[in-house]
């Protein structure tokens, strides 16, 4: 699987869709762990793909610490 397809599959929009289905359908009533997993992976992808020093939230690059 290409990374681009994985990123699309594990995106916040998919988590939002599952959240909606959970609220509107009994077939998705136990999908909260999947929603949480997708949101965590999405945040990790955002963190690892950050390139601008001006990003906000999870798109913010890691801060360097001085020893």
Secondary structure as UniProt FT lines:
FT   HELIX           3..9
FT   HELIX           12..24
FT   HELIX           26..28
FT   TURN            29..30
FT   HELIX           32..48
FT   TURN            53..54
FT   HELIX           57..59
//
